[in-house]
Amino acid sequence: MDNRNFQYMFLGFLVAWLIVLVYVLLLAMREGRLKRELERVRRMVEKR
């Protein structure tokens, strides 16, 4: 029984880290898009 509990604990730990990893990657992608958008707006403002 202890071995099964350890396996579930390990799987839970692995799933938690995967969720964190996906969240961080999504934040990084969103930040990149936001920086590009801000750069585009800055260029538009400078042209005027």
Contacts in CASP RR format, 6 or more apart in sequence:
PFRMAT RR
TARGET T0000
AUTHOR 0000-0000-0000
METHOD contacts of the structure
MODEL  1
MDNRNFQYMFLGFLVAWLIVLVYVLLLAMREGRLKRELERVRRMVEKR
END
